[in-house]
Amino acid sequence: MVGHEDRDRPLYMIGVAAELAGVHPQTLRAYEQKGLLNPQRTSGGTRMYSQADIERLELINELTAEGINLAGVMRILDLQVRLEAREDELVNLHKRVQRLARRVSELSPGAPVNALMSIRDLPPAWHWLNNPSATVHFYSKEVHGGIR
């Protein structure tokens, strides 16, 4: 399986990348200008495309072949990046839950609650509720004229 670092390594000049993706090199320049691609550059300014860039181009080609315009493609790609970030967060949360579950199983029945987690990890509302000197002001909006 290809590692993440290998997928991002710049390998292909624009002509090769265009041929691999089945598009004209000018299309790659246009995609870059619109922000759909961001190839790496050599010190001399030559665009270098990675395998991840080629895969992204293939997805762009599939989407445009289905009739989706470039604005729609940009939105889909943005949502895909955001989804991947949420998936990473979910993986990290699962790991945290597993760590906490292990710690719970290690605690003796009489252990204090703060032995499980740090007080600073508690939500802000907990701190507010446990601070007797906190003052709360409630504001209401005056509504005139009743329900229409």
N, C-alpha and C positions, 0 to 999 in steps of 0.2 A: 504494500500500500504506500502511496506517495505521501510523505510528510507535509505538514503545513508549510514549513520553511522551503521545501522543494517546489511546491506549487507557486510560491511567490518569488522565486528566483528568476531574474530577468534573463531570458534565453534567446528571444526572437527579435530580429529587426523588423521594421514595419512591413516590408515586402513579404517576408515569410509569415508573419502573423496574419496579414491580410489573406494570403493564400490558404493558410490553415483554417481561417474562419469563413472563407468563401466570400469575401467582400473586397472592394477596391481600397487601396491604401488611403485615398482621399476620404473614404467613409470613416476610417479609423481616426483621421485628423478631426473630422466633424464631430464624431462621438466624444473625442477628448475635449473639444471646444465646448460641448454641451454638458460636460461633467459626467458622462456615462463611463468613461475610462480614464485612468490616470497612470499611464505607463511610466516606468522609471526611465531616467535619462543617464547617459554616460557623461563623463566630464566634458566631452565635446558636444553634448546636446542631442545625441542620437537617441531616438525612442527605442526602448527595449521592453518587449512584452513577455510576461510570464505565462505559465500554464493556466494560472487562475484568470488572467486576462483573456486568454483564448476561450476558456469555459464561459466567462461572462459574455464574450462576444457571441458564442453559440446560443446562449439564452436570449440575448437581445435579438438575434436573427429569428429564433423561434417565436418570440413574442410579436415582432413586427410582421412575420409571415402570417400570424393569426389575426392581423388587422389592428393591432394595438399601436397607437402613435407613440412618438418618442417621449412625449410628456407622460403618457401612461406607463411606458417602460421605466422611466426615471422613478415614478411613484412606486412601481412594483419592486424595483431594485432597492429603493430606500426601505420599504416595508420588510424586504427580505433581510437586510442588514439589521434592522431593529428586531426582527424575530430571532435571528441568531444571537443577538445580545441578550434577549429575554431567556433564551434557552440556556445560555451560559450562566445567567443569574440563577435560573432554576437548578442547574447542576450544583452551583455553589450553595444554594439553600439546602438542597438534599444532603450535601456533605456536612453542613452545619447541624442539621437535624440529627444525623447519624452520630456526630460528635457529642451533641447534647444527650442523646439517648444513652450513649456509652457512659457519660458522666452520671446520669441519673441512676443507672444500674450499679455504679460504683459507690454511690452515696449510701451512708447508713441511714436508717429511718429517722434518726434524730438530728440529722444535719440541717443547718439553717438554709433558707431558700437562697441567700446570696452565695452559697457555696456552689450553686449550679450555674449562676450567671452573674456577671458584674452588674452592680447597680447602675452604672452609666449606660448599659445596654438596654435598660428598661425604657419604655416609651415616655415622651415628655409629660403626658397626662398623669402618669404615675408619680412623677416628681412633684407636679402641681398639686395633686390630691394629698400628698404626704407633707406638704409645706403649709403649716397652720398660719403663717404670716402672709400668704399669698392673698392678694385682693383681686376680685373679679368684678368687672363692670359689664353690665348687660345693656345693650343699646337696642332700641326698637325704632322702627321706621313708622312715622305717623302716616296713616292712610286717610285721605279725605274723600268723601263722596260715596263711600260704600261699594258694594259689588255691583258691577254692571252686567 
